[in-house]
Amino acid sequence: MTASIPHHQVSTGNDIPGCRIVRSFGIVRGITVRSRSVVGNLGAALQTIVGGNISIYTELCEKAREEAFELMLQHAAAMGANAVVAMRYDANDVAQGVTEVLAYGTAVQVQPA
């Protein structure tokens, strides 16, 4: 496994507070594709009857986002970056019951200001 970047070195803004960008490496991304299992769909269907948060889907979404996020950080670290700015998530349906989750941003090298 490639070294990763600490989570506090990631920002949805265009900078890292207390640091200055000294080099930009370009866009980095992490992508994962997940499907819901038949058992998961059944459990979620039962939860919809009761109403409220559908925890089975919440956990699936959280795991997919976390995996995409970590892959993005590994991609950035492999390029020589120590931070990621302008980070975003995107999700798209690839097929029925299959979702792509993308984490992306700009890999940069920062130094304390």
C-alpha positions as a LaTeX table, in Angstrom:
\begin{tabular}{lrrr}
\hline
Residue & $x$ (\AA) & $y$ (\AA) & $z$ (\AA) \\
\hline
Met1 & 0.00 & 0.00 & 0.00 \\
Thr2 & 1.27 & 3.44 & $-0.93$ \\
Ala3 & 1.88 & 6.05 & 1.76 \\
Ser4 & $-1.04$ & 8.36 & 2.25 \\
Ile5 & $-1.65$ & 12.00 & 3.14 \\
Pro6 & $-2.99$ & 12.93 & 6.60 \\
His7 & $-6.68$ & 13.86 & 6.53 \\
His8 & $-5.96$ & 17.30 & 8.02 \\
Gln9 & $-3.95$ & 18.07 & 4.85 \\
Val10 & $-7.10$ & 17.89 & 2.69 \\
Ser11 & $-9.35$ & 20.86 & 2.06 \\
Thr12 & $-12.45$ & 21.59 & 0.04 \\
Gly13 & $-11.05$ & 25.12 & $-0.25$ \\
Asn14 & $-8.20$ & 26.25 & $-2.45$ \\
Asp15 & $-5.59$ & 26.28 & 0.32 \\
Ile16 & $-4.54$ & 24.60 & 3.54 \\
Pro17 & $-4.79$ & 27.05 & 6.47 \\
Gly18 & $-1.35$ & 27.94 & 7.83 \\
Cys19 & 0.42 & 26.65 & 4.71 \\
Arg20 & 1.40 & 27.95 & 1.33 \\
Ile21 & 1.29 & 25.93 & $-1.87$ \\
Val22 & 4.76 & 25.58 & $-3.40$ \\
Arg23 & 3.96 & 23.08 & $-6.15$ \\
Ser24 & 0.90 & 21.71 & $-7.92$ \\
Phe25 & 0.86 & 18.18 & $-9.30$ \\
Gly26 & $-2.54$ & 18.33 & $-10.96$ \\
Ile27 & $-5.78$ & 16.45 & $-10.54$ \\
Val28 & $-5.92$ & 13.27 & $-8.47$ \\
Arg29 & $-8.83$ & 10.92 & $-8.03$ \\
Gly30 & $-9.99$ & 7.85 & $-6.22$ \\
Ile31 & $-12.83$ & 5.82 & $-7.62$ \\
Thr32 & $-14.80$ & 2.86 & $-6.34$ \\
Val33 & $-17.84$ & 1.09 & $-7.74$ \\
Arg34 & $-20.24$ & $-0.55$ & $-5.32$ \\
Ser35 & $-23.39$ & $-2.61$ & $-5.63$ \\
Arg36 & $-26.09$ & $-3.39$ & $-3.13$ \\
Ser37 & $-26.47$ & $-7.04$ & $-2.21$ \\
Val38 & $-29.79$ & $-8.87$ & $-2.27$ \\
Val39 & $-29.58$ & $-9.28$ & 1.51 \\
Gly40 & $-28.78$ & $-5.57$ & 1.89 \\
Asn41 & $-31.72$ & $-4.61$ & $-0.29$ \\
Leu42 & $-34.03$ & $-6.81$ & 1.77 \\
Gly43 & $-32.80$ & $-5.29$ & 5.02 \\
Ala44 & $-33.17$ & $-1.78$ & 3.58 \\
Ala45 & $-36.70$ & $-2.58$ & 2.39 \\
Leu46 & $-37.61$ & $-3.62$ & 5.94 \\
Gln47 & $-36.09$ & $-0.39$ & 7.31 \\
Thr48 & $-38.17$ & 1.71 & 4.88 \\
Ile49 & $-41.34$ & 0.27 & 6.40 \\
Val50 & $-40.38$ & 1.70 & 9.80 \\
Gly51 & $-39.14$ & 4.98 & 8.31 \\
Gly52 & $-36.19$ & 7.16 & 9.23 \\
Asn53 & $-32.54$ & 6.59 & 8.42 \\
Ile54 & $-31.85$ & 3.51 & 6.30 \\
Ser55 & $-28.66$ & 2.53 & 8.08 \\
Ile56 & $-27.75$ & $-0.27$ & 5.65 \\
Tyr57 & $-27.52$ & 2.23 & 2.79 \\
Thr58 & $-25.87$ & 4.85 & 5.00 \\
Glu59 & $-23.09$ & 2.40 & 5.87 \\
Leu60 & $-22.69$ & 1.39 & 2.22 \\
Cys61 & $-22.39$ & 5.03 & 1.13 \\
Glu62 & $-19.95$ & 5.87 & 3.92 \\
Lys63 & $-17.71$ & 2.89 & 3.07 \\
Ala64 & $-17.72$ & 3.82 & $-0.63$ \\
Arg65 & $-16.83$ & 7.46 & 0.09 \\
Glu66 & $-14.08$ & 6.47 & 2.53 \\
Glu67 & $-12.57$ & 4.02 & 0.03 \\
Ala68 & $-12.63$ & 6.60 & $-2.78$ \\
Phe69 & $-11.13$ & 9.22 & $-0.44$ \\
Glu70 & $-8.26$ & 6.96 & 0.65 \\
Leu71 & $-7.52$ & 5.96 & $-2.96$ \\
Met72 & $-7.35$ & 9.67 & $-3.89$ \\
Leu73 & $-4.88$ & 10.31 & $-1.05$ \\
Gln74 & $-2.72$ & 7.39 & $-2.14$ \\
His75 & $-2.73$ & 8.69 & $-5.72$ \\
Ala76 & $-1.66$ & 12.15 & $-4.49$ \\
Ala77 & 1.11 & 10.75 & $-2.28$ \\
Ala78 & 2.42 & 8.61 & $-5.15$ \\
Met79 & 2.82 & 11.83 & $-7.18$ \\
Gly80 & 4.87 & 13.43 & $-4.39$ \\
Ala81 & 2.13 & 15.62 & $-2.91$ \\
Asn82 & 1.65 & 16.20 & 0.81 \\
Ala83 & $-1.82$ & 17.80 & 0.56 \\
Val84 & $-4.96$ & 17.93 & $-1.59$ \\
Val85 & $-7.01$ & 21.08 & $-2.19$ \\
Ala86 & $-10.35$ & 21.71 & $-3.91$ \\
Met87 & $-11.45$ & 18.20 & $-2.90$ \\
Arg88 & $-14.91$ & 17.05 & $-4.02$ \\
Tyr89 & $-17.07$ & 13.93 & $-4.22$ \\
Asp90 & $-19.24$ & 12.80 & $-7.10$ \\
Ala91 & $-21.49$ & 9.77 & $-7.45$ \\
Asn92 & $-23.21$ & 8.29 & $-10.50$ \\
Asp93 & $-25.32$ & 5.24 & $-11.18$ \\
Val94 & $-23.42$ & 2.92 & $-13.51$ \\
Ala95 & $-26.21$ & 0.35 & $-13.76$ \\
Gln96 & $-29.29$ & $-0.49$ & $-11.72$ \\
Gly97 & $-28.09$ & $-0.98$ & $-8.14$ \\
Val98 & $-24.47$ & $-0.14$ & $-9.05$ \\
Thr99 & $-22.98$ & 3.21 & $-8.05$ \\
Glu100 & $-19.65$ & 4.84 & $-8.82$ \\
Val101 & $-18.20$ & 7.11 & $-6.13$ \\
Leu102 & $-15.42$ & 9.49 & $-7.12$ \\
Ala103 & $-13.25$ & 11.60 & $-4.80$ \\
Tyr104 & $-11.10$ & 14.15 & $-6.60$ \\
Gly105 & $-9.04$ & 17.25 & $-6.03$ \\
Thr106 & $-5.74$ & 18.94 & $-6.82$ \\
Ala107 & $-2.59$ & 17.35 & $-5.43$ \\
Val108 & $-0.17$ & 19.95 & $-4.06$ \\
Gln109 & 2.97 & 20.28 & $-2.03$ \\
Val110 & 2.62 & 22.72 & 0.87 \\
Gln111 & 5.00 & 24.26 & 3.36 \\
Pro112 & 4.20 & 26.04 & 6.62 \\
Ala113 & 3.51 & 29.73 & 5.99 \\
\hline
\end{tabular}
